[in-house]
Amino acid sequence: MAVILQVDFIMPAKSLAQQSIESLKTLAESIAKEPGFISKIWTENSQTNEAGGIYLFENSLFAEKYLTMHQKRLEAMGAQKIRSKIFTINDTLTAITKGSLNW
């Protein structure tokens, strides 16, 4: 059953400014190749230096394995106050509210 992985963190302003679009493209390409990965919505709030994402994985085992690796990567990039949660998806209610179920 597909699951949602929600991750958010604080990235110091100077670290955010140092991130080049090329390095973020490389990161995105790496994420897209992860086992069990389906999709990601990138999130950011420049006023609070928060960033993160909403990920869709085939199941919780893939999400948990990715999260273990990704937390270490985020820490190495300077991220602080990393938070994460894994959720199951209520397909019935998601369909009613026009959430995409075409994975």
C-alpha positions as CSV (number, residue, x, y, z in Angstrom):
1,M,0.0,0.0,0.0
2,A,1.4,3.4,-1.0
3,V,2.4,5.8,1.8
4,I,3.2,9.4,2.2
5,L,6.5,10.5,3.8
6,Q,6.5,14.1,5.1
7,V,9.8,15.7,5.8
8,D,10.6,19.2,6.9
9,F,13.6,21.0,8.4
10,I,15.2,24.3,9.0
11,M,18.0,25.3,6.7
12,P,20.2,28.2,7.8
13,A,19.8,31.1,5.4
14,K,23.4,31.0,4.3
15,S,23.1,27.3,3.4
16,L,20.0,27.9,1.4
17,A,21.7,30.7,-0.6
18,Q,24.7,28.3,-1.3
19,Q,22.5,25.7,-2.9
20,S,22.8,25.9,-6.6
21,I,20.0,24.9,-9.0
22,E,22.5,22.3,-10.5
23,S,23.1,20.7,-7.1
24,L,19.4,20.6,-6.4
25,K,18.8,19.0,-9.9
26,T,21.3,16.4,-9.1
27,L,19.6,15.7,-5.8
28,A,16.2,15.5,-7.5
29,E,17.6,13.0,-10.0
30,S,19.0,10.9,-7.2
31,I,15.7,10.9,-5.4
32,A,13.8,9.9,-8.5
33,K,16.0,6.7,-8.7
34,E,15.3,5.5,-5.2
35,P,13.7,2.1,-4.8
36,G,10.0,2.3,-4.3
37,F,9.9,6.0,-5.0
38,I,6.8,7.3,-6.9
39,S,6.8,11.1,-6.6
40,K,7.8,14.2,-4.5
41,I,6.4,17.6,-4.0
42,W,9.1,20.0,-2.9
43,T,8.2,22.5,-0.2
44,E,9.9,25.7,1.0
45,N,9.3,28.8,3.0
46,S,12.0,31.4,2.4
47,Q,10.7,33.6,5.2
48,T,11.3,31.0,7.9
49,N,14.1,29.1,6.1
50,E,12.0,25.9,6.2
51,A,12.2,23.3,3.4
52,G,11.2,19.7,2.9
53,G,8.9,17.6,0.8
54,I,5.9,15.3,0.5
55,Y,7.0,12.0,-0.9
56,L,5.0,9.1,-2.2
57,F,6.4,5.6,-1.9
58,E,5.1,2.2,-2.9
59,N,5.1,1.1,0.8
60,S,6.3,1.9,4.3
61,L,9.5,-0.2,4.0
62,F,10.7,1.8,1.0
63,A,9.8,5.1,2.8
64,E,11.6,4.1,6.0
65,K,14.7,3.0,4.2
66,Y,14.8,6.2,2.2
67,L,14.2,8.3,5.4
68,T,17.1,6.7,7.2
69,M,19.5,7.6,4.4
70,H,17.9,11.0,3.7
71,Q,18.2,12.2,7.3
72,K,21.9,11.6,7.2
73,R,22.2,13.5,3.9
74,L,20.2,16.4,5.3
75,E,22.3,16.6,8.4
76,A,25.5,16.7,6.2
77,M,23.9,19.6,4.2
78,G,23.4,21.6,7.4
79,A,19.7,21.0,8.0
80,Q,18.5,21.5,11.5
81,K,15.3,20.4,13.4
82,I,14.5,17.6,10.9
83,R,11.0,16.2,11.4
84,S,9.4,13.3,9.5
85,K,6.2,11.3,9.5
86,I,4.9,8.4,7.5
87,F,1.2,8.2,6.7
88,T,-1.1,5.7,5.0
89,I,-3.4,7.0,2.4
90,N,-7.2,6.9,2.7
91,D,-8.0,6.2,-1.0
92,T,-11.7,6.7,-0.7
93,L,-11.6,10.2,0.8
94,T,-8.7,11.1,-1.4
95,A,-10.7,10.3,-4.5
96,I,-13.6,12.4,-3.3
97,T,-11.3,15.5,-2.9
98,K,-9.7,14.9,-6.3
99,G,-6.3,13.6,-5.0
100,S,-4.4,11.8,-7.7
101,L,-4.6,8.1,-7.5
102,N,-3.0,7.5,-10.8
103,W,0.4,6.2,-9.7
